[in-house]
């Protein structure tokens, strides 16, 4: 029996990985990208060009043997380094036993995956093809391209075309479909800045760390690159009293950086002029249901669940989508009438959960990561986890280092853990007595009662 011809709209990291996975199973893949080939033109200028790859993403890459190749171009970040307003540093590890999240170039990982896809005989990559129309019954599609219009016939269409997905928008226009959809803009926008390498190619700050300047309503972060540079991202309200909109002249911007990022200012490459030469980019959340239409068209990655970057899980979640779809293809022996509904059932609740967790994590990164009580809370959790690793896995570890734990479970369990830790942090003189045995006896009693009951 011949296998279906599958069209994938969107050749970003998620679409490209899915193309490779399905092509390796013998499917004929047409991979469409609306933008030019980034290997020939710098389409990422001003865009988010660094991503954090963690265990969920690595597991997906490992499942088709791509992890070692990608790891060669990634930098492990074992900790977060917080910079306070006086330039004092505090370090907090992400996990234990040298667990790390990995800084990767978005362009780099995308281009590696496209290179691999193009090496497969049954993958055709079509750049500068912008989806114009899609028949959800016949899966006939029409694209605008350099030569005008191009029409394609497929058996299935997977929309991996991002937060502003054309596949999703066309689905919303279907007559008679009951589609729930929301696209929510966050108050914050973001802007990329940069720190160049030293003259000898070394990094100007600790290389194997994610650097954070937490300032409450806004923050600056920096991720390392292999060439010795750092990619920095400023997250700030789009409009309001202190915002991208209100910082409307060089004096205000200079004062803003001097007041808030004093130790970063000498390292940044011309941040004042950069601020005015770039436009801030929006952050948004996408919820939609269903993800699957007529069991012939499906959404994946940001098209189904765009989230904010504050948990570093956008690409990881999208890669996990790919792995789950790939596993379901094997489980159901290539029967897509069963695969796609099972994929939706498996992933929808998890997509919603990580969107919520990512949204919440802005507060942790921008406010709490510099707070003494928050850091003490993390120390108590880590110590308790060492004693009872089966009973208590910290929320960050569940999300980042435990791909066997669904996001939905992590969210639910994390909420219970928060209630327990809120109670522990109310113990008198907790900052002085946090290492004493009675603290962990109390924590164990609460954990057994509340977590095991859940």
N, C-alpha and C positions, 0 to 999 in steps of 0.2 A: 504494500500500500504506500503510495507516494505521500510525503509529508506536506503539511500546509506551507504556503508562502506567507511570510509574516512581514508586515510593514511596521517599522518603528519610527515614530515622529520624534525627533530630538536626538542629536548625537553628542549630548553632554556625557559626563561620566556614567550616569545610570543607563541611558539608552545604549551607549557603546558597550558597556559590560553585558547588558542583556543580549545584545546582538551576538557577542562572542559566545555566551552560554548556549543560546539556542542554535547557533550555527554549528557548534561542536556536536549537537545532537542530530544534525543532518537537515535542519530546516533551511530553506532558501530565504535569506534576509535582505530586505531593502531598508537601509538606514538613511533617513532624511534629516538634513540640517538646514535651517533657514539662513544661517550665517555663512560667510566664506570659511575656507579651510584655515584654521588658526595656525597651522604649520607654515603657511605662506604669508600670513598677514596678522598683525597683533590686534586681534579683536578683543583682548581682555584689558586693554588700556582703561584704567579707571574703575574696573570691576573688581569684585572680591577675588583675589588671586591666590589665597592660601586657605587650606582646609585642614581640619584635624581628623585624621584617620585613626579609628580605634578598633577594638576587637571584633565588633559586628562587621565592619567593612573588611577587615583582614580575613575573616572567616569566609566571606563571599568570594574574595579573590583567591583564597587558598583552595576553595572547592573546585576551581578550574586551573589551578597551578600557576596563578599569576602573582602570588604574594611576594616571592623572592625578587622578581623583576621590578615590581613597584617599590619594594623596600630599599632598593639600591639608591633611590632618589629621594628618600624621606629622612627626616630628622626626628629622633625620639625626644619627647619632652616629658621628663620624669616628674616635674613639679610645676607649680605656678609660683612666680615671684611677684609679690605685691610691692609697689612703690608708693610710699605715702607722700604727702605734699612737701615734706622736708627732704625727701630723697632717701629716707631710710627704707631698707629692704627687709621683707620677711618671706620665708620660703615654706611652702607646704606641699608635700608629695601628693601625687594624684592617686597612688595606690600603694602597694607594698611589693617587695621582692622585685624591684626595678620595673614595675608596671609603668607603661608610658602611653601617652597618645602621640601621634606622629604628625608632624607638620609636612604637608605635601603641597606642591604647586597645583592649583586647579588646572591650569593650562597643561602642565607637565603630565599629570595622570590622565587627563582627557586625551592628549595626543598619543600617549603610550597605548591606551586602549583602542584608539582608532587605528594606529599602526597594526596592532594585533588583529583587529577585525578585517583590515584590508588584506592581510596575508591569507585569509581563509577564502577558498574558491567560491563558497556559497554566500558571500556577503558582498553587496553592492552599496557603496556609500555615495549619496547624492548631496553635494553641498549646494548652497544658495537655492534651495527648493523650499519655498514657504507654502505650507498647507493652506489651500483656499476653500476646499469643500470635501466632504466625506459622506458617502452613502452608508448609513449604519446597518442596512440590510444586506447589501451586496459587497460592502467594503471596497467599493471603487472610490478612488481618491483623485483629487485634482490639485496640482501645485503650480504656483507662480515661480518661474525660473528665468534665467537670462534669455532664453530663446522664446519666452512667452508662457504658454500653458503646457503642462505635462500631465498625462493621465496614467494611472497605475491600477492594476487589478491585484488584490490580495485576498487571502482567506481570513486574515486577522489583522487588526491594527492595534498597536500598543502606543498610547500617548505618553512619551517621556519628555514632553516639551515644556517643562518648567512651570513656575508659579503662575504664569499668564497663558497657560496652555490653550492652543487653538482647538485641539481635540476636545477639551473640556467645554470650551465655549460653544462649539458646534453641537455637542451633546445636549447642552442646556436649551438649544433651539428646537429639539425634537418634539413633535406634537404628541401629546398624551403621556409624556414621561413625567413621573413624579420625582423631581430632582431637588434635593435640599443642598443649598450652596451658600457659602459665605466667604468673602475675601476681606480680611480686616487689616487695615494699616496700623502699624505700631506708632506710638508718638515719636519714637526715635528714628532717625535716618543714620546712614553711615558714610564715611569717606575714607579712602585709602591714602595713607602717607607712607613714607619709607625711611629706613636708616641704612645707609651704605656700609659696606665692609671697611675695615681698616685697610691701610695701604698694602699690608702683607696678606690680605684676604681673610683675616680672622674676624670674628664677631666682636662688636663693641660692648655687648652685654653677655651674660651667661647664655651659652648656645642651646643647651638641652633643657630649656624651660619656656613656658608661655608667660610672658610678662604682662602684668595688669596694673594699671593706674586707676584704682577704684575711687570715684568721686561722687557717689550717691546717685544723682540724676543723670550722670554721664560717666563715660570711662574711655580710656585708651588701652588697646592691647597690642602686643607685638609677637609675631611668630617668626622663627628663624628660617632662613633659606640656605641651601648648600653653598651658595657663592659668598657667604659671609654677611649678607644683608639681612635685614628684618623687614617683613611686611607689617605695617602698623594699621590699625583701624580705629578711627574715632567714632564712637557712638554718642549721639547728642540729639536732643529734641529737634524735630524739624522746624517747629515754630514755637513762639512763646518768649518769655522774658529772657531766658538764656538758651539760645538755639542757633542753628545754622542761619536762620533768617535774621536774627537780631545782631549777629556778628557781621556787620555790613561794611566795616572799613578796617584798614590794616592796623590802626591803633588798638581797636577793640580786640582783634584777633591776637595781636602781640601780647596784650595784657592778659588775655584768656590763657594763653600757653604759659606765660611767665608765672601766673598765679597758681596754676593747677598742675603743670607738668614741667616743673623747673629742671629736674634732672634729665628729662627726655629732650628738652629744647636744644641743647648743644649737639645732640646726637642726630636729630631729625634733619632730613635733607630739605632745606628751604620750606618749612611748613607754612609760613605766612603766605608766600606766593602760591604754593600748592593749594591752599585753602580756597583761593579765588580762581584758580585755573580749572578746578574740578567741580562737578555738581554732586551734591550728596545723593546717595541712592536710597530708595525706600526699603523698609522691612515690612513684610506682610505675612499673614497666616491664612492658609486655605483649608477649608473644610468642605467636603462634597460627599454626597451619597445618592445613588450608588457609584461605585468605581467601575462597574462592568455594565455594558449595554449590549443586549441581544446575544450575549455570550460570544461576541465577535470583536468587540472593541473594549479595551480596558485602559485605565490610567495607572501610572506608576511613578514613584519618586515625587518630586515637588508638584507635579501635575495633580497628584492625589492628596498631598499633605504638606504643602509648603510650610516651613516653620522658620522661626528666627534662629540665628546662629549661636545662641548663648549656651547651648549644651554641646555644640560641635557634633551634632548627630544628623544633620540634613543628608549628607552624602552617605553616611553609615546606614541610615534608615533606608535610603533608596537602594543601596547595595543589598541590604537584607531583603527588601522586596524581591530583588532579582533572584537571590538564592532560594527564597521560599517558592517563587514561581517555578524555578528550575527543578526543585525537589518534587513539587506537585506534578510537574510534567512526567517525571519518572513514576510517581505513585499511581497516576491515572493512565499510564501507558499512552500518552499523547492524545487523550480524549479531551479536547479543549472545551467541550460542553460541560465537563466536570471540573477541569482545571481552573477556569476563570472564576466560577462562583466560589470554589474552595479557597482560591487566592484572596478574594474579597473578604470572605469570612475570617481568614487567618490574619489579615493585615489591617483591616479598618480600625478596630478598637486600639491596636497598637499605634497606628498613625495618629489617632486622636490623643493618645496618652503622651507621646513624645512631643507633640505640639504644645500641650499644656506644660510639660516639664521644662521645655526650652523657654517658654514665655516666663515662667517663674524664675528661671536661673539668671535672668538679667539682674534681679534684686540681689541674688547671692554674689554675683561677680562684681557689681558696681557699688554695693553697699556693705554686704556682710563680710566679704573676703578681707576687709581691713578692720573688722570688728573683733575685739579681744574675746568677747563672750562666744562669738561664732567659732573662733579658732579653738577655744577651750572645748566647746561642744564637739568639734571634729576630733579632738584628741581623745575625749572620753569614748566616742563611738569606735575609734580605731583600736583603743585598748580593749574594749568589750568584744569587738570582732575577733581580736587575737585569741581571746579566751573561748569564745563560743562561735566559731566561724560558720557553723551550720544554722545557728539560731539568728544571727544578726549579720547581714551583709549591708554595708552603708549604701544609701541610695545611689551615690555617684558610681560606686563600684558595680552595682546592679546594671546601671545604664551603660557604662563605658567598658567594663571588663568582664561582663557575664552575658555573652550572646545567647546562652541557653535560657536566660530569664526574659520573658516577654516584657516589652515596655509597659503594657497594661498592668502586669503584676507589680512591676517596680513602682509605678505611680501609686497603686493601692497600698502596697506595703510601706512605701516611703511616707505616706500620710499617717499611718499608724505609728511608725517610728518617730515622726515629728511630735505626735501627742505624748509619747513616752519621754522623749528628750526634753520637751517643755516642762514636764513634771520634775525630771531630774535636775534641770537647771534652776528650779525654784528652791532646792535644798539650801538651807542657810550656809553661808561661807563656802559655796561650791568651788570657788576659785582657789581656796586654800586646802580643801579636803578631797579634791577630785580623785586622787590616787588611792584613797583609803578603801579598805575592803567593803565597808558597809554600802558604799556607793554602788558597787558592782553587784552586791547581793540584792539591793533594791532594784537595780536595772534588770537583773535576771528575773526577778519575780514579776515585774511588769511585762517584760518581753514574753515570757512563757504564757502569762494570762491573756495578753492582747494579740500577739502574733500567732500563736498556735491556735487560738480560738478563731482567728480569721481564716 
